[in-house]
């Protein structure tokens, strides 16, 4: 589960990182839907880093619960962003909502026996 989710997060995150400042700014503007209107480039970059590096850490099981928390925040913002569009339905935000629930559950279950930071 960790490997599959982590790999897909990397697949979604790499184009966002490679997109550069314009992509980061456009992503960061989504924070306006949750009341944060400053530094959109920073927030977009953090979204891209969360998905890419967080995906790698998810695969490794490194800082797994912290990464899960950041992923939850990322997907809540994505869901709110989808839902704030005119005429939007829950079905259009369902992917982000589902992943928020998955990472919420994983935050409590932990990385399992085979993780890098297991002592």
C-alpha positions, -999 to 999 in steps of 0.1 A, spaced: 0 0 0 28 24 9 47 17 -23 17 21 -45 4 53 -30 39 67 -27 47 60 -64 14 76 -75 21 107 -53 55 110 -70 39 106 -105 15 135 -96 41 156 -79 70 155 -103 53 175 -131 43 201 -104 79 205 -94 92 206 -129 65 231 -139 85 259 -121 73 291 -105 43 297 -128 29 263 -119 37 268 -82 19 301 -82 -12 286 -99 -12 258 -74 -7 281 -45 -37 302 -55 -58 273 -43 -49 283 -7 -72 313 -12 -101 289 -9 -91 282 27 -85 319 35 -47 321 28 -40 347 1 -3 354 7 28 338 -10 10 316 -35 43 305 -51 56 292 -17 23 272 -11 23 258 -46 60 247 -42 51 231 -8 22 212 -25 46 199 -51 73 189 -25 47 173 -3 35 151 -32 69 142 -45 92 140 -15 63 129 6 56 101 -19 92 90 -16 91 91 22 58 72 21 75 44 1 104 43 25 82 46 56 103 75 67 85 101 89 54 83 78 29 99 102 42 134 95 40 128 58 5 115 61 -5 146 80 9 169 53 -8 148 26 -41 151 44 -37 189 45 -28 189 8 -59 169 -2 -82 189 20 -71 220 2 -75 202 -32 -110 191 -23 -120 225 -11 -106 240 -43 -126 216 -64 -158 222 -45 -155 260 -46 -158 260 -84 -191 271 -98 -215 242 -102 -190 217 -87 -202 184 -73 -187 161 -47 -179 136 -75 -154 161 -89 -136 164 -56 -140 127 -47 -104 117 -56 -90 143 -32 -115 134 -5 -108 97 -8 -70 102 -6 -75 125 25 -93 96 42 -67 71 31 -39 91 45 -59 98 77 -62 61 83 -26 55 75 -16 82 99 -30 60 127 -19 26 114 17 37 107 42 25 82 42 -12 92 70 -35 100 91 -27 69 101 9 72 134 28 71 130 45 104 118 14 123 142 8 152 
